[in-house]
């Protein structure tokens, strides 16, 4: 299995606009934002491809991801946000390393579904 682009960002092989980092989580601005605030929250493990796998395998890490999203929203979006997980290619998932999209502000029309 090849290393995900997110692991390459975690390892600093690819630059990113990192807004928050902990021992188990990293958050950075999306390179193709769909809203004024569009930040990805990514666990530093590649063990889970999507949120369903994460919930089954490490619910505590999922809770930490949600708490990180809330912290980001408080710092960048007055605490108001959407938290989106794409699961599977037909839902728009293109990187199979679990991650959440924190969005706030007006969304681009047709972006990320409903």
MMTF fields as JSON, N, C-alpha, C and O atoms, coordinates in Angstrom:
{
  "mmtfVersion": "1.0.0",
  "mmtfProducer": "UNKNOWN",
  "numBonds": 455,
  "numAtoms": 456,
  "numGroups": 114,
  "numChains": 1,
  "numModels": 1,
  "chainsPerModel": [1],
  "groupsPerChain": [114],
  "chainIdList": ["A"],
  "bondAtomList": [4, 2, 8, 6, 12, 10, 16, 14, 20, 18, 24, 22, 28, 26, 32, 30, 36, 34, 40, 38, 44, 42, 48, 46, 52, 50, 56, 54, 60, 58, 64, 62, 68, 66, 72, 70, 76, 74, 80, 78, 84, 82, 88, 86, 92, 90, 96, 94, 100, 98, 104, 102, 108, 106, 112, 110, 116, 114, 120, 118, 124, 122, 128, 126, 132, 130, 136, 134, 140, 138, 144, 142, 148, 146, 152, 150, 156, 154, 160, 158, 164, 162, 168, 166, 172, 170, 176, 174, 180, 178, 184, 182, 188, 186, 192, 190, 196, 194, 200, 198, 204, 202, 208, 206, 212, 210, 216, 214, 220, 218, 224, 222, 228, 226, 232, 230, 236, 234, 240, 238, 244, 242, 248, 246, 252, 250, 256, 254, 260, 258, 264, 262, 268, 266, 272, 270, 276, 274, 280, 278, 284, 282, 288, 286, 292, 290, 296, 294, 300, 298, 304, 302, 308, 306, 312, 310, 316, 314, 320, 318, 324, 322, 328, 326, 332, 330, 336, 334, 340, 338, 344, 342, 348, 346, 352, 350, 356, 354, 360, 358, 364, 362, 368, 366, 372, 370, 376, 374, 380, 378, 384, 382, 388, 386, 392, 390, 396, 394, 400, 398, 404, 402, 408, 406, 412, 410, 416, 414, 420, 418, 424, 422, 428, 426, 432, 430, 436, 434, 440, 438, 444, 442, 448, 446, 452, 450],
  "bondOrderList": [1, 1, 1, 1, 1, 1, 1, 1, 1, 1, 1, 1, 1, 1, 1, 1, 1, 1, 1, 1, 1, 1, 1, 1, 1, 1, 1, 1, 1, 1, 1, 1, 1, 1, 1, 1, 1, 1, 1, 1, 1, 1, 1, 1, 1, 1, 1, 1, 1, 1, 1, 1, 1, 1, 1, 1, 1, 1, 1, 1, 1, 1, 1, 1, 1, 1, 1, 1, 1, 1, 1, 1, 1, 1, 1, 1, 1, 1, 1, 1, 1, 1, 1, 1, 1, 1, 1, 1, 1, 1, 1, 1, 1, 1, 1, 1, 1, 1, 1, 1, 1, 1, 1, 1, 1, 1, 1, 1, 1, 1, 1, 1, 1],
  "groupList": [{"groupName": "UNK", "atomNameList": ["N", "CA", "C", "O"], "elementList": ["N", "C", "C", "O"], "formalChargeList": [0, 0, 0, 0], "bondAtomList": [1, 0, 2, 1, 3, 2], "bondOrderList": [1, 1, 2], "singleLetterCode": "X", "chemCompType": "L-PEPTIDE LINKING"}],
  "groupTypeList": [0, 0, 0, 0, 0, 0, 0, 0, 0, 0, 0, 0, 0, 0, 0, 0, 0, 0, 0, 0, 0, 0, 0, 0, 0, 0, 0, 0, 0, 0, 0, 0, 0, 0, 0, 0, 0, 0, 0, 0, 0, 0, 0, 0, 0, 0, 0, 0, 0, 0, 0, 0, 0, 0, 0, 0, 0, 0, 0, 0, 0, 0, 0, 0, 0, 0, 0, 0, 0, 0, 0, 0, 0, 0, 0, 0, 0, 0, 0, 0, 0, 0, 0, 0, 0, 0, 0, 0, 0, 0, 0, 0, 0, 0, 0, 0, 0, 0, 0, 0, 0, 0, 0, 0, 0, 0, 0, 0, 0, 0, 0, 0, 0, 0],
  "groupIdList": [1, 2, 3, 4, 5, 6, 7, 8, 9, 10, 11, 12, 13, 14, 15, 16, 17, 18, 19, 20, 21, 22, 23, 24, 25, 26, 27, 28, 29, 30, 31, 32, 33, 34, 35, 36, 37, 38, 39, 40, 41, 42, 43, 44, 45, 46, 47, 48, 49, 50, 51, 52, 53, 54, 55, 56, 57, 58, 59, 60, 61, 62, 63, 64, 65, 66, 67, 68, 69, 70, 71, 72, 73, 74, 75, 76, 77, 78, 79, 80, 81, 82, 83, 84, 85, 86, 87, 88, 89, 90, 91, 92, 93, 94, 95, 96, 97, 98, 99, 100, 101, 102, 103, 104, 105, 106, 107, 108, 109, 110, 111, 112, 113, 114],
  "secStructList": [7, 7, 7, 7, 2, 2, 2, 2, 2, 2, 6, 6, 1, 1, 7, 7, 7, 3, 3, 3, 3, 7, 1, 1, 3, 3, 3, 3, 3, 7, 6, 6, 7, 1, 3, 3, 3, 3, 3, 3, 3, 3, 3, 1, 7, 7, 1, 7, 1, 1, 2, 2, 2, 2, 2, 2, 2, 7, 2, 2, 2, 2, 2, 2, 2, 2, 2, 2, 2, 2, 2, 2, 2, 2, 2, 2, 1, 6, 6, 7, 7, 3, 3, 3, 7, 7, 7, 1, 4, 4, 4, 6, 7, 7, 1, 7, 1, 7, 3, 3, 3, 3, 3, 3, 3, 3, 3, 7, 6, 6, 1, 1, 7, 7],
  "xCoordList": [0.847, 0.0, 0.883, 1.842, 0.564, 1.377, 1.004, -0.093, 1.93, 1.718, 0.73, 0.845, -0.236, -1.225, -0.602, 0.426, -1.242, -0.785, -0.823, 0.003, -1.78, -1.862, -0.675, -0.146, -0.258, 0.938, 2.166, 3.066, 2.207, 3.335, 3.318, 4.375, 2.127, 2.025, 2.467, 3.221, 2.005, 2.399, 3.916, 4.512, 4.542, 5.994, 6.751, 7.978, 6.022, 6.592, 7.273, 8.151, 6.868, 7.356, 6.629, 7.168, 5.399, 4.576, 4.182, 3.736, 4.335, 3.968, 2.453, 1.697, 2.033, 0.622, 0.53, 1.465, -0.612, -0.883, -1.512, -2.735, -0.655, -1.081, -1.619, -0.962, -2.832, -3.445, -3.446, -3.622, -3.249, -3.235, -2.562, -2.733, -1.795, -1.171, -1.032, -0.645, -1.355, -1.161, -0.368, 0.062, -0.183, 0.521, -0.205, 0.435, -1.564, -2.325, -3.136, -3.815, -3.081, -3.95, -3.204, -2.329, -3.574, -3.06, -4.237, -5.131, -4.23, -5.283, -4.631, -3.727, -5.11, -4.534, -5.607, -6.628, -5.352, -6.306, -6.354, -5.329, -7.571, -7.768, -7.197, -7.357, -6.533, -5.926, -6.959, -6.664, -8.167, -9.255, -10.5, -11.456, -10.493, -11.576, -12.94, -13.074, -13.943, -15.335, -16.14, -17.347, -15.483, -16.113, -15.015, -13.835, -15.382, -14.361, -13.436, -12.237, -13.982, -13.172, -13.341, -14.45, -12.251, -12.274, -10.963, -9.923, -11.044, -9.862, -10.064, -11.134, -9.037, -9.071, -8.484, -7.449, -9.143, -8.652, -8.328, -9.19, -7.068, -6.566, -5.848, -4.896, -6.297, -5.507, -4.152, -4.047, -3.141, -1.797, -1.562, -0.462, -2.561, -2.434, -3.096, -4.132, -2.504, -3.104, -3.923, -4.313, -4.186, -4.866, -6.318, -6.884, -6.928, -8.353, -8.571, -8.112, -9.268, -9.524, -10.669, -10.688, -11.628, -12.806, -13.348, -12.849, -14.362, -14.891, -15.558, -15.544, -16.136, -16.769, -15.71, -15.904, -14.589, -13.49, -12.938, -12.634, -12.807, -12.298, -13.24, -12.784, -14.538, -15.506, -15.46, -15.575, -15.294, -15.235, -13.903, -13.853, -12.819, -11.493, -10.939, -10.169, -11.32, -10.764, -11.735, -11.489, -12.842, -13.825, -13.245, -13.718, -12.227, -11.611, -10.914, -10.972, -10.261, -9.613, -10.652, -10.424, -11.784, -12.874, -13.374, -13.61, -13.534, -13.962, -12.934, -13.301, -11.658, -10.598, -10.656, -10.43, -10.956, -11.082, -12.22, -12.056, -13.358, -14.496, -14.154, -14.506, -13.488, -13.077, -12.103, -12.163, -11.221, -10.285, -11.046, -10.729, -12.046, -12.883, -13.571, -13.625, -14.094, -14.741, -13.746, -14.071, -12.55, -11.524, -11.191, -11.061, -11.055, -10.762, -11.9, -11.655, -13.139, -14.285, -14.322, -14.661, -13.976, -13.948, -12.887, -13.096, -11.76, -10.66, -10.838, -10.349, -11.535, -11.584, -12.981, -13.124, -14.027, -15.377, -16.43, -17.576, -16.077, -17.036, -17.787, -18.909, -17.183, -17.781, -18.832, -19.354, -19.153, -20.185, -19.517, -18.622, -19.968, -19.295, -20.11, -21.046, -19.734, -20.183, -19.009, -17.857, -19.299, -18.268, -18.669, -19.692, -17.856, -18.206, -17.152, -15.953, -17.626, -16.789, -17.299, -18.475, -16.457, -16.809, -16.335, -15.189, -17.206, -16.875, -17.153, -18.305, -16.085, -16.198, -16.088, -16.412, -15.63, -15.41, -16.664, -16.581, -17.819, -19.027, -19.521, -20.359, -19.022, -19.386, -18.418, -18.624, -17.365, -16.382, -15.071, -14.176, -14.926, -13.66, -12.595, -12.768, -11.496, -10.391, -9.107, -8.206, -9.018, -7.868, -8.395, -9.249, -7.884, -8.414, -7.588, -7.09, -7.474, -6.87, -7.914, -8.119, -8.574, -9.714, -9.405, -8.326, -10.374, -10.239, -11.624, -12.575, -11.714, -12.954, -12.715, -11.628, -13.756, -13.746, -14.496, -15.661, -13.839, -14.48, -14.739, -13.81, -16.016, -16.398, -17.246, -18.048, -17.052, -17.875, -17.96, -17.049, -19.055, -19.301, -20.085, -20.471, -20.316, -21.107, -20.357, -19.193, -21.024, -20.439, -20.611, -21.578, -19.664, -19.825, -21.03, -21.263, -21.795, -22.978, -22.588, -21.656, -23.295, -23.056, -21.88, -21.558, -21.226, -20.047, -20.434, -21.291, -19.816, -19.893, -21.297, -21.503, -22.243, -23.574, -24.286, -23.952, -25.256, -26.023, -26.024, -26.621],
  "yCoordList": [-1.191, 0.0, 1.242, 1.326, 2.198, 3.406, 4.379, 4.323, 5.257, 6.263, 7.302, 7.763, 7.668, 8.667, 10.054, 10.32, 10.923, 12.309, 12.947, 13.806, 12.531, 13.094, 12.66, 13.454, 11.415, 10.974, 11.729, 12.02, 12.042, 12.818, 14.248, 14.843, 14.797, 16.108, 15.991, 16.832, 14.956, 14.731, 14.626, 15.161, 13.928, 13.737, 14.936, 14.908, 15.992, 17.231, 17.03, 17.805, 15.999, 15.792, 16.705, 17.062, 17.077, 17.973, 19.141, 18.92, 20.374, 21.513, 21.641, 21.245, 22.192, 22.466, 23.645, 23.931, 24.323, 25.418, 24.803, 24.722, 24.374, 23.675, 24.689, 25.682, 24.419, 25.327, 24.757, 25.501, 23.431, 22.81, 21.448, 20.743, 21.088, 19.768, 19.29, 20.05, 18.019, 17.36, 16.078, 15.821, 15.292, 14.021, 13.083, 12.304, 13.146, 12.176, 12.778, 12.048, 14.1, 14.765, 15.907, 16.538, 16.158, 17.336, 17.971, 17.269, 19.287, 20.0, 21.051, 21.771, 21.122, 22.065, 22.531, 21.87, 23.682, 24.266, 23.419, 22.966, 23.225, 22.497, 23.329, 24.549, 22.67, 23.414, 23.836, 24.663, 23.275, 23.66, 23.931, 23.157, 25.022, 25.259, 25.411, 25.985, 24.878, 24.968, 25.929, 26.076, 26.579, 27.558, 28.481, 28.142, 29.64, 30.547, 29.88, 30.156, 29.014, 28.187, 26.753, 26.219, 26.13, 24.721, 24.106, 24.258, 23.407, 22.828, 21.328, 20.868, 20.572, 19.122, 18.726, 19.25, 17.801, 17.255, 15.789, 15.014, 15.417, 14.111, 13.433, 13.99, 12.234, 11.47, 11.114, 10.919, 11.03, 10.757, 9.282, 8.914, 8.439, 7.034, 6.753, 7.336, 5.866, 5.432, 4.155, 3.529, 3.766, 2.499, 2.464, 1.383, 3.624, 3.679, 4.464, 5.599, 3.85, 4.494, 5.502, 6.475, 5.273, 6.14, 6.196, 5.512, 7.008, 7.245, 5.998, 5.811, 5.147, 3.922, 3.003, 2.443, 2.853, 2.043, 2.649, 1.923, 3.965, 4.637, 4.432, 4.135, 4.585, 4.416, 3.006, 2.817, 2.022, 0.635, 0.312, -0.446, 0.893, 0.519, 1.336, 0.821, 2.612, 3.48, 4.629, 5.761, 4.342, 5.397, 6.591, 7.714, 6.363, 7.472, 8.43, 9.646, 7.886, 8.743, 9.524, 10.682, 8.899, 9.614, 10.761, 11.862, 10.514, 11.576, 12.706, 13.88, 12.357, 13.367, 14.185, 15.395, 13.518, 14.214, 15.236, 16.375, 14.842, 15.753, 16.917, 18.062, 16.64, 17.707, 18.668, 19.878, 18.137, 18.983, 19.859, 21.038, 19.296, 20.077, 21.222, 22.344, 20.945, 21.984, 23.087, 24.271, 22.705, 23.692, 24.567, 25.785, 23.95, 24.706, 25.669, 26.825, 25.209, 26.074, 27.253, 28.369, 27.01, 28.101, 29.141, 30.341, 28.674, 29.578, 30.267, 31.381, 29.621, 30.131, 30.465, 31.045, 30.103, 30.251, 30.543, 30.119, 31.247, 31.595, 30.384, 30.519, 29.212, 28.011, 27.338, 26.289, 27.92, 27.352, 26.658, 27.215, 25.421, 24.672, 23.488, 23.049, 22.979, 21.688, 20.74, 21.13, 19.506, 18.476, 17.381, 16.72, 17.191, 16.276, 15.195, 15.471, 13.957, 12.799, 12.205, 11.855, 12.087, 11.381, 9.941, 9.701, 8.993, 7.586, 6.847, 6.566, 6.534, 5.825, 6.762, 7.946, 6.227, 7.052, 7.754, 8.899, 7.1, 7.739, 8.877, 9.67, 8.968, 10.081, 11.248, 12.309, 11.045, 12.106, 11.866, 12.709, 10.738, 10.467, 10.135, 9.239, 10.874, 10.642, 10.233, 9.669, 10.511, 10.093, 9.115, 9.465, 7.897, 6.843, 6.706, 5.637, 7.838, 8.024, 8.88, 10.036, 8.326, 9.007, 10.47, 10.813, 11.323, 12.747, 13.382, 12.852, 14.517, 15.278, 16.654, 17.222, 17.168, 18.529, 19.411, 19.155, 20.44, 21.452, 22.642, 23.26, 22.947, 24.046, 25.049, 24.691, 26.324, 27.374, 28.521, 28.744, 29.235, 30.303, 29.751, 28.582, 30.591, 30.185, 29.128, 29.319, 28.021, 26.957, 27.281, 27.932, 26.819, 26.933, 26.112, 25.029, 26.618, 25.898, 24.515, 24.383, 23.506, 22.139, 21.46, 20.327, 22.101, 21.497, 20.562, 20.89, 19.421, 18.465, 17.954, 17.35, 18.168, 17.62, 18.253, 19.356, 17.549, 18.047, 17.067, 17.323],
  "zCoordList": [0.0, 0.0, 0.0, 0.768, -0.853, -0.928, 0.188, 0.746, 0.494, 1.527, 1.013, -0.122, 1.843, 1.422, 1.366, 1.99, 0.61, 0.536, 1.932, 2.243, 2.771, 4.117, 4.968, 5.745, 4.827, 5.565, 5.085, 5.873, 3.82, 3.293, 3.843, 4.054, 4.074, 4.727, 6.183, 6.672, 6.876, 8.274, 8.392, 9.327, 7.43, 7.435, 6.868, 6.775, 6.49, 5.946, 4.586, 4.207, 3.866, 2.498, 1.517, 0.47, 1.868, 1.059, 1.957, 3.082, 1.489, 2.335, 2.477, 1.59, 3.591, 3.851, 4.809, 5.557, 4.774, 5.696, 6.946, 7.067, 7.869, 9.07, 10.077, 10.388, 10.585, 11.556, 12.966, 13.931, 13.104, 14.422, 14.302, 13.308, 15.33, 15.339, 16.774, 17.662, 16.99, 18.275, 18.017, 16.892, 19.049, 18.879, 17.929, 17.222, 17.9, 17.111, 15.977, 15.254, 15.804, 14.843, 14.168, 14.76, 12.906, 12.205, 11.462, 10.989, 11.365, 10.643, 9.761, 10.184, 8.524, 7.564, 6.589, 6.397, 5.982, 5.032, 3.754, 3.245, 3.259, 2.007, 0.858, 0.832, -0.086, -1.21, -2.255, -3.118, -2.184, -3.086, -2.235, -2.278, -1.465, -0.505, -1.165, -2.246, -0.482, -0.928, -0.069, -0.262, 0.872, 1.761, 2.278, 2.188, 2.816, 3.354, 4.378, 4.401, 5.213, 6.103, 5.632, 5.644, 5.22, 4.785, 5.235, 4.593, 6.358, 6.995, 7.124, 7.524, 6.785, 6.924, 8.269, 8.681, 8.951, 10.213, 9.954, 9.54, 10.206, 9.8, 10.968, 11.515, 11.352, 12.314, 11.705, 10.494, 12.522, 12.014, 11.7, 11.288, 11.884, 11.538, 10.197, 9.879, 9.415, 8.153, 8.334, 7.348, 9.574, 9.838, 9.375, 9.216, 9.158, 8.837, 7.545, 7.408, 6.613, 5.325, 5.401, 4.648, 6.308, 6.361, 7.788, 8.681, 7.985, 9.327, 9.904, 11.121, 9.073, 9.569, 10.173, 11.252, 9.467, 10.002, 11.289, 12.236, 11.329, 12.523, 13.708, 14.812, 13.496, 14.576, 15.147, 16.357, 14.276, 14.735, 15.402, 16.371, 14.876, 15.341, 16.487, 17.298, 16.569, 17.611, 17.885, 17.467, 18.588, 18.848, 19.602, 19.432, 20.432, 21.163, 20.196, 20.375, 19.18, 18.187, 17.386, 17.039, 17.094, 16.421, 17.299, 16.801, 18.584, 19.502, 19.525, 19.577, 19.485, 19.457, 18.161, 18.172, 17.056, 15.78, 15.858, 15.421, 16.404, 16.523, 17.464, 17.178, 18.555, 19.475, 18.796, 19.017, 17.983, 17.228, 16.245, 16.092, 15.58, 14.659, 15.4, 14.896, 16.584, 17.383, 17.748, 17.664, 18.148, 18.499, 17.291, 17.417, 16.139, 14.915, 14.612, 14.264, 14.738, 14.476, 15.445, 15.053, 16.7, 17.667, 17.297, 17.473, 16.788, 16.448, 15.098, 14.91, 14.151, 12.779, 12.274, 11.198, 13.042, 12.5, 13.565, 13.419, 14.618, 15.672, 16.212, 16.7, 16.129, 16.688, 15.829, 16.205, 14.686, 13.81, 12.627, 11.991, 12.337, 11.275, 10.81, 11.479, 9.649, 9.15, 9.305, 9.112, 9.65, 9.729, 8.759, 8.942, 7.72, 6.638, 6.497, 6.455, 6.426, 6.127, 4.818, 4.723, 3.829, 2.606, 2.766, 3.148, 2.478, 2.653, 1.352, 1.021, 0.616, -0.654, -1.837, -1.739, -2.955, -4.153, -4.665, -5.11, -4.614, -5.153, -4.264, -4.693, -3.045, -2.162, -2.302, -1.714, -3.081, -3.27, -2.553, -2.625, -1.86, -1.177, -2.216, -3.041, -2.158, -3.098, -2.388, -3.01, -1.098, -0.296, 0.75, 1.564, 0.724, 1.588, 2.87, 3.222, 3.535, 4.858, 5.567, 5.198, 6.576, 7.183, 7.466, 7.949, 7.155, 7.406, 7.418, 6.843, 8.081, 8.142, 7.539, 7.642, 6.91, 6.381, 7.368, 7.672, 7.866, 8.7, 7.779, 7.258, 7.591, 6.702, 7.452, 8.314, 7.107, 7.68, 6.691, 5.893, 6.757, 5.81, 4.631, 4.623, 3.644, 2.485, 1.677, 1.323, 1.391, 0.582, -0.894, -1.29, -1.703, -3.151, -3.567, -3.03, -4.518, -4.983, -5.506, -6.299, -5.061, -5.517, -4.849, -5.206, -3.897, -3.285, -2.156, -1.335, -2.115, -1.026, -0.723, 0.329, -1.583, -1.369, -0.196, 0.237, 0.303, 1.45, 2.566, 3.612]
}
